């Protein structure tokens, strides 16, 4: 292996440690309210070199660098959607198992997944160690992106399919993917009755012991602001976010960082951070590397991929996470 390349294990460990060293307030309430100190024995898969943040009113302590479910497919695409006959290829299963092992060794304790293939792979990777990670899941093409699926029956099927493929009997967080982007008050985004059907589904499934917390994924922050101000049931949200330093070469503090739009129809026309702090809602951000296009090798590398490429790309990856996590309203960033 080239000296400029890092193993996936090195990448996860080094970015976690670097991010942890630059971010304060790991166990403070996002709303600013007094929160009793959390003893490290109460933190899932605790590692002394990882920093953990409270995921809003879930009260889960989550590693600030966590694991996103996407990874490069054989055609250099961003993710795997499904497998024929629900059978995971041996090389894929080994790759994901190795990645999860590296994450667990680094103190990472949250996994965010969104496709049937991801449920299958990570179900295999977590076999015998499910208790090491919180799992937030949904299957995007079974979720509420389709208005016709916004009902208790279809969303129960969505969750139960996740459970079956993951080979687990509960989700720590059900985080359905809403319609991604559009204009408020139109069918481009989920309506209030559609959101209410998700809450109804969650309440039913929580009583059955199948889900524990409710989140939501969307790329439209104005829609999120509306939903969070109207519905207190949502405990965490997921949206794209990336950031950079304002002054090159300076330390990535809150005062010296600014958001950049990572694409993928991300609507950043207004901030969401004031609302999440007021409502004590946890924030997990995705697409820190613009879906891979932040790197020179983006769109070129194919499965299997270990590490993030050259030393330059590794440094960019680490600095980007530091900049994102300089925002105290963000609980975790989840590179894939």
C-alpha positions as CSV (number, residue, x, y, z in Angstrom):
1,X,0.0,0.0,0.0
2,X,1.3,3.5,-0.9
3,X,2.5,5.5,2.1
4,X,0.0,8.2,1.2
5,X,-2.9,5.8,1.7
6,X,-4.6,5.0,5.0
7,X,-6.6,1.9,5.9
8,X,-10.2,2.3,6.7
9,X,-9.3,1.6,10.3
10,X,-6.7,4.4,10.3
11,X,-9.2,6.8,8.7
12,X,-11.9,6.1,11.2
13,X,-9.6,6.3,14.2
14,X,-7.7,9.4,13.1
15,X,-10.7,11.4,12.1
16,X,-12.5,10.6,15.3
17,X,-9.5,11.6,17.4
18,X,-8.9,14.8,15.5
19,X,-12.6,15.8,15.6
20,X,-12.8,14.9,19.3
21,X,-9.8,17.2,20.0
22,X,-11.4,20.3,18.6
23,X,-15.0,20.1,19.8
24,X,-16.1,21.0,23.3
25,X,-19.4,20.5,25.2
26,X,-19.7,16.9,24.4
27,X,-22.2,16.1,27.1
28,X,-24.1,19.3,27.4
29,X,-27.8,19.7,26.5
30,X,-28.2,21.2,23.1
31,X,-30.9,23.5,24.5
32,X,-28.5,24.9,27.0
33,X,-30.5,23.5,29.9
34,X,-28.6,21.9,32.8
35,X,-28.0,18.2,32.2
36,X,-26.5,15.8,34.8
37,X,-23.0,14.6,33.9
38,X,-23.1,11.3,32.0
39,X,-20.7,8.7,33.5
40,X,-18.7,7.1,30.8
41,X,-20.0,3.7,31.9
42,X,-23.4,4.8,30.6
43,X,-22.1,5.6,27.1
44,X,-22.5,2.8,24.6
45,X,-19.2,1.4,23.3
46,X,-17.3,4.2,25.0
47,X,-13.7,5.0,23.9
48,X,-11.6,7.6,25.8
49,X,-10.4,9.2,22.5
50,X,-13.8,9.6,21.0
51,X,-16.1,12.5,21.9
52,X,-19.8,11.9,22.5
53,X,-22.7,14.3,22.2
54,X,-26.2,14.1,23.5
55,X,-28.7,13.4,20.7
56,X,-31.3,15.8,21.8
57,X,-34.3,14.5,23.8
58,X,-33.4,10.9,22.9
59,X,-30.8,11.3,25.6
60,X,-28.6,8.9,23.7
61,X,-24.9,9.8,23.9
62,X,-23.7,9.4,20.3
63,X,-20.2,9.5,18.9
64,X,-19.7,12.8,17.1
65,X,-18.2,10.9,14.1
66,X,-20.5,8.0,13.3
67,X,-21.0,5.7,10.4
68,X,-23.2,6.4,7.4
69,X,-24.5,3.3,5.5
70,X,-23.5,4.2,2.0
71,X,-20.3,2.8,0.4
72,X,-19.0,2.6,-3.2
73,X,-20.5,-0.1,-5.4
74,X,-18.8,-2.0,-8.2
75,X,-19.7,0.7,-10.7
76,X,-18.3,3.6,-8.6
77,X,-21.8,4.6,-7.6
78,X,-22.4,6.1,-4.2
79,X,-24.4,3.2,-2.6
80,X,-25.8,-0.3,-2.9
81,X,-29.6,-0.5,-3.2
82,X,-30.4,-4.2,-3.1
83,X,-29.0,-7.7,-3.7
84,X,-30.5,-10.4,-5.8
85,X,-32.4,-12.9,-3.7
86,X,-31.4,-10.9,-0.6
87,X,-28.0,-12.6,-0.7
88,X,-24.9,-10.5,0.3
89,X,-21.8,-11.3,-1.8
90,X,-19.0,-12.7,0.4
91,X,-16.5,-9.9,-0.4
92,X,-19.1,-7.3,0.4
93,X,-20.0,-8.9,3.7
94,X,-16.3,-9.1,4.7
95,X,-15.7,-5.5,3.7
96,X,-18.6,-4.2,5.8
97,X,-17.7,-6.4,8.7
98,X,-14.2,-5.1,8.7
99,X,-15.4,-1.5,8.5
100,X,-17.8,-2.1,11.4
101,X,-15.0,-3.7,13.4
102,X,-12.8,-0.6,12.8
103,X,-15.7,1.7,13.9
104,X,-16.3,-0.3,17.1
105,X,-12.6,-0.3,17.9
106,X,-12.7,3.5,17.6
107,X,-15.7,4.0,19.8
108,X,-18.2,4.8,17.1
109,X,-21.6,3.9,18.3
110,X,-24.2,5.1,15.7
111,X,-25.0,3.5,12.3
112,X,-27.3,5.2,9.9
113,X,-28.7,3.1,7.0
114,X,-31.2,3.7,4.3
115,X,-31.4,0.9,1.8
116,X,-32.4,-2.8,1.8
117,X,-28.8,-3.7,0.8
118,X,-27.5,-1.8,3.8
119,X,-29.9,-3.5,6.1
120,X,-28.7,-6.9,4.9
121,X,-24.9,-6.0,5.0
122,X,-24.9,-4.4,8.3
123,X,-27.1,-7.0,9.8
124,X,-24.4,-9.5,8.9
125,X,-21.6,-7.1,10.2
126,X,-23.4,-6.6,13.5
127,X,-24.0,-10.3,14.1
128,X,-23.1,-11.0,17.7
129,X,-22.4,-7.4,18.6
130,X,-25.7,-5.6,18.0
131,X,-25.4,-4.1,21.5
132,X,-22.3,-2.1,20.4
133,X,-24.1,0.3,18.1
134,X,-27.3,2.3,18.0
135,X,-29.0,1.7,14.7
136,X,-31.1,4.3,12.8
137,X,-32.8,2.9,9.8
138,X,-35.4,3.2,7.0
139,X,-35.6,1.7,3.5
140,X,-35.9,4.8,1.2
141,X,-38.1,3.2,-1.4
142,X,-40.6,1.9,1.1
143,X,-40.7,5.2,3.0
144,X,-42.8,8.4,2.9
145,X,-41.2,9.8,-0.3
146,X,-44.3,8.3,-1.9
147,X,-47.5,9.9,-0.7
148,X,-49.3,6.7,-1.3
149,X,-47.1,5.0,1.3
150,X,-47.9,7.5,4.0
151,X,-50.1,5.3,6.1
152,X,-49.7,3.0,9.1
153,X,-49.9,-0.2,7.1
154,X,-47.2,0.7,4.6
155,X,-44.9,2.3,7.1
156,X,-45.2,-0.7,9.5
157,X,-44.2,-2.9,6.5
158,X,-41.2,-0.5,6.0
159,X,-40.0,-0.9,9.6
160,X,-40.7,-4.7,9.7
161,X,-38.7,-5.1,6.5
162,X,-35.8,-3.3,8.1
163,X,-35.9,-5.5,11.1
164,X,-36.1,-8.7,9.0
165,X,-33.2,-7.8,6.8
166,X,-31.1,-6.6,9.8
167,X,-32.0,-9.7,11.7
168,X,-32.8,-7.7,14.8
169,X,-36.0,-7.2,16.7
170,X,-35.9,-3.4,17.3
171,X,-34.5,-0.2,15.8
172,X,-33.0,2.4,18.2
173,X,-34.2,5.1,15.8
174,X,-36.7,4.9,13.0
175,X,-35.7,7.8,10.8
176,X,-38.0,7.7,7.7
177,X,-36.8,9.6,4.6
178,X,-39.3,12.3,3.8
179,X,-39.6,13.9,0.3
180,X,-36.2,15.5,-0.2
181,X,-36.9,19.0,-1.5
182,X,-39.4,21.4,-2.9
183,X,-41.7,24.3,-2.1
184,X,-43.5,24.5,1.2
185,X,-47.3,23.9,0.9
186,X,-47.0,21.9,-2.2
187,X,-47.0,18.1,-2.9
188,X,-43.3,18.3,-3.5
189,X,-42.9,18.0,0.3
190,X,-44.8,15.8,2.7
191,X,-48.1,17.3,4.0
192,X,-49.1,17.6,7.7
193,X,-51.5,14.6,7.4
194,X,-48.6,12.5,5.9
195,X,-46.3,13.5,8.8
196,X,-49.1,12.6,11.3
197,X,-49.4,9.2,9.7
198,X,-45.7,8.6,10.5
199,X,-46.2,9.7,14.1
200,X,-49.1,7.3,14.4
201,X,-47.0,4.5,13.0
202,X,-44.2,5.3,15.4
203,X,-46.5,5.3,18.4
204,X,-47.9,1.9,17.4
205,X,-44.5,0.4,16.8
206,X,-43.0,1.8,20.0
207,X,-45.8,0.1,22.0
208,X,-44.9,-3.1,20.2
209,X,-41.2,-2.7,21.2
210,X,-40.0,-2.5,17.6
211,X,-38.7,1.1,17.6
212,X,-37.5,3.3,20.5
213,X,-37.0,6.8,19.1
214,X,-38.4,8.9,16.1
215,X,-36.3,10.8,13.7
216,X,-36.7,12.1,10.1
217,X,-34.5,12.6,7.1
218,X,-35.0,15.5,4.6
219,X,-32.9,17.9,2.6
220,X,-35.2,20.9,3.0
221,X,-34.5,22.9,6.2
222,X,-37.6,25.2,5.8
223,X,-39.8,22.1,5.9
224,X,-38.0,20.8,8.9
225,X,-38.5,24.1,10.8
226,X,-42.3,23.8,10.1
227,X,-42.4,20.2,11.2
228,X,-40.4,20.7,14.4
229,X,-42.4,23.7,15.5
230,X,-45.6,21.8,15.0
231,X,-44.8,18.2,16.1
232,X,-42.8,17.6,19.3
233,X,-42.7,13.8,18.7
234,X,-39.5,14.1,16.5
235,X,-36.4,13.6,18.6
236,X,-33.7,13.9,15.9
237,X,-33.4,15.0,12.3
238,X,-31.0,14.2,9.5
239,X,-29.9,16.5,6.6
240,X,-26.9,17.2,4.4
241,X,-24.2,19.5,5.8
242,X,-20.6,20.4,5.0
243,X,-18.4,23.2,6.1
244,X,-15.0,24.8,5.7
245,X,-12.7,27.3,7.5
246,X,-13.3,31.0,6.7
247,X,-9.5,31.7,6.9
248,X,-7.3,29.0,5.4
249,X,-4.8,27.5,7.8
250,X,-6.6,28.8,10.9
251,X,-8.1,26.4,13.6
252,X,-11.6,25.3,12.7
253,X,-13.5,26.9,15.6
254,X,-17.1,27.9,15.5
255,X,-16.1,31.5,14.7
256,X,-13.8,30.4,11.9
257,X,-16.1,28.0,10.0
258,X,-18.9,28.4,7.6
259,X,-21.3,26.0,5.9
260,X,-21.0,25.1,2.3
261,X,-23.8,23.5,0.3
262,X,-23.0,19.8,-0.4
263,X,-25.5,19.6,-3.2
264,X,-27.9,16.7,-3.5
265,X,-30.8,19.2,-3.6
266,X,-29.9,20.5,-0.2
267,X,-32.1,23.6,0.7
268,X,-30.1,25.9,3.0
269,X,-32.2,29.0,2.4
270,X,-32.7,29.4,6.1
271,X,-31.0,28.1,9.2
272,X,-32.4,25.2,11.2
273,X,-30.0,25.3,14.2
274,X,-31.9,27.8,16.3
275,X,-35.0,25.7,16.1
276,X,-33.3,22.4,17.0
277,X,-31.7,24.0,20.0
278,X,-35.1,25.4,21.2
279,X,-36.8,22.1,20.6
280,X,-33.9,20.0,22.0
281,X,-33.8,17.9,18.8
282,X,-30.6,16.0,17.9
283,X,-28.9,16.6,14.6
284,X,-27.1,14.0,12.5
285,X,-25.6,15.4,9.3
286,X,-24.9,13.5,6.1
287,X,-23.0,14.2,2.8
288,X,-20.0,15.8,4.5
289,X,-17.9,15.1,1.4
290,X,-20.6,16.0,-1.1
291,X,-21.3,12.4,-1.7
292,X,-17.6,11.8,-2.5
293,X,-17.3,14.6,-5.1
294,X,-15.2,16.7,-2.7
295,X,-12.3,14.5,-3.5
296,X,-10.3,14.4,-6.7
297,X,-10.9,10.6,-6.9
298,X,-14.7,11.1,-6.4
299,X,-16.7,9.1,-9.0
300,X,-13.6,7.2,-10.1
301,X,-13.0,4.6,-7.3
302,X,-15.0,1.4,-7.2
303,X,-15.6,-1.2,-4.6
304,X,-13.7,-2.3,-2.7
305,X,-12.4,1.0,-1.3
306,X,-10.1,1.2,1.8
307,X,-9.2,4.6,3.1
308,X,-10.0,7.9,1.4
309,X,-7.2,8.1,-1.1
310,X,-4.1,10.3,-0.9
311,X,-2.8,12.0,2.1
312,X,-4.3,15.2,0.7
313,X,-7.7,13.7,0.5
314,X,-7.4,12.2,4.0
315,X,-6.5,15.7,5.4
316,X,-9.5,17.2,3.6
317,X,-11.7,14.6,5.1
318,X,-10.5,15.2,8.6
319,X,-10.6,19.0,8.3
320,X,-14.1,18.9,6.9
321,X,-15.4,16.9,9.9
322,X,-13.7,19.3,12.3
323,X,-15.4,22.2,10.6
324,X,-18.8,20.6,10.7
325,X,-18.5,19.6,14.3
326,X,-17.4,23.1,15.3
327,X,-21.2,23.8,15.3
328,X,-22.4,22.8,18.8
329,X,-26.0,22.2,17.5
330,X,-24.8,19.3,15.5
331,X,-24.6,15.9,17.3
332,X,-22.8,13.8,14.8
333,X,-21.6,13.7,11.2
334,X,-21.9,10.3,9.4
335,X,-19.4,9.8,6.5
336,X,-20.0,6.6,4.6
